[in-house]
Amino acid sequence: MFFDLNVPITKKISANTSKKGKGTGNEALVSYSPAEIAAVEHRIDLQVHLGYTILSFCQTINKRVDPKVHVNVLNPLVALLRKRPGIVYLKRLNIILDQDSEKGFGLINANVTFFNSYDLLSLCPTTHNTFNQACLTHSLPSNLTAHIISLPSTLPRLPFHLKHTLIRTAIKNGAVFEINYVGSLGAEQEPTLVDANAAESGPAAKRNWWAATRELIRVCKGKGLILSGGCVVECDLRAPRDISNIISILGLAQDATHEASTKTPKSLILRAETRKTYRAVFSEPTVVLPEDSQIRSSVPGPVEQMEIDPDSSQVSVSKRPHEDSEPLNVPRQSAAAQPSKKKKKKPNKSDKSSS
Amino acid sequence: MVRFKNRWILVEFIPIVHGDSQLGKQSTSSPPLDGKTIWAALKQSVLTNFGDTGWGAVGLSLTVKYFSPTTNLCIIRVARDQHKIAWGALTLLTSVEGEKCIPNVIHISGTIKHAQLAAIAHNREIIARYRALAKTSVFDDGYETFLENSSREIDALQD
């Protein structure tokens, strides 16, 4: 199971400036011509042939996000693509941060509904302050966590020093750092990134990429890294094991490179689903009532007597011959009332392929 | 006993014509790819990406053992200690003789036997894909003879 979490889609929205078009209902303005759809399908064919099963389309926005202006161009695209069994499509938003975004760039609670239409959020910091923000504040679990931090590795000089403590905090909070292999080929990058001076193409970009990526691997010590594409043209796509080999030439151990292309992205996607939950609580906790609530305290060993799985209708009872059935009724009712407090509805993975 | 260990890399070159990959279609490139041209392109790639030292490490043991123009399948033999450099240079290869292509490494093995088996299995897959696209009767097309000939060629490979 191989992941490519960066399939860049650039779509110019027609400049329709009618006042009535304000608001998040602008998706109707985004239309894909059959030629564009065919091109995307062709590219997906190639990636499936190379071995990728999970693809995430990526829309890049510069500086700040304004839900009144920006439109989720990926929703209509995913709806129009042909369904392939076993292939999962995801939607991702990449925000380029620079000096103007230091005060705030729209990742606020008021815009949560806009961000919920994307499965993954990522940031591309270009200054020291935005890198600090991205690592410390935006990686904390919340409704607006940006789980992926993508460094501009093709710039001539990495704009900020990669401080070990920042990166360690980010990884502990659950964020990951992304390595885009398109830079290693010196190939064409996404136009929005190039315009915002966050990426370069050409042979000089190759040299910068090797230096910056080596530094990133050294600081991350092999944890919290994902490999992804970022290729705009088809001829730059490469098979996932080839990319793992390139990264292992850079100094990462072979098992760590394999993890970076399989295990880490998988747990990242699952973690990103928790944006829709309260404080990243994932599992279904069982309710264990303390021994003195409504129950005779003379019974020893209360835990195994009271442990109730909210889903099951049976109450697990320890074998005590002189117990009567009365205390069992009470906990069943109160337990049934409580579990809805923290339960999270787990969206099924199969929903994604049909989204 | 210091035995000389090798790695046999099985690569498929996917041709790109006008920015579109030609998966499943016959290659119609006017200068047909050849084992020698692939070797030259690979040497160039090692030189640009890993320098003279890289070529010095890999160059003596790098040989292109088999190439089939119909399926764009190539078998390359490298010494085991430096196979990563050769593999990396292969991935970073963008064009052969001016023709853009995507190198897709299908299989790496330490013995020739498994490389042969993987190559024959891969040929079968490619022919199945061609057949699915062509939709002609299975017995009419020349693919059966091609499969037999290529299997014979692959089995005739020696160390």
Boltz contact constraints between the chains, C-beta under 6 A:
constraints:
  - contact:
      token1: [A, 46]
      token2: [B, 21]
      max_distance: 6.0
  - contact:
      token1: [A, 49]
      token2: [B, 23]
      max_distance: 6.0
  - contact:
      token1: [A, 50]
      token2: [B, 104]
      max_distance: 6.0
  - contact:
      token1: [A, 234]
      token2: [B, 21]
      max_distance: 6.0
  - contact:
      token1: [A, 235]
      token2: [B, 16]
      max_distance: 6.0
  - contact:
      token1: [A, 235]
      token2: [B, 100]
      max_distance: 6.0
  - contact:
      token1: [A, 238]
      token2: [B, 91]
      max_distance: 6.0
  - contact:
      token1: [A, 239]
      token2: [B, 104]
      max_distance: 6.0
  - contact:
      token1: [A, 242]
      token2: [B, 91]
      max_distance: 6.0
  - contact:
      token1: [A, 242]
      token2: [B, 105]
      max_distance: 6.0
  - contact:
      token1: [A, 245]
      token2: [B, 87]
      max_distance: 6.0
  - contact:
      token1: [A, 245]
      token2: [B, 88]
      max_distance: 6.0
  - contact:
      token1: [A, 246]
      token2: [B, 88]
      max_distance: 6.0
  - contact:
      token1: [A, 246]
      token2: [B, 91]
      max_distance: 6.0
  - contact:
      token1: [A, 249]
      token2: [B, 84]
      max_distance: 6.0
  - contact:
      token1: [A, 249]
      token2: [B, 88]
      max_distance: 6.0
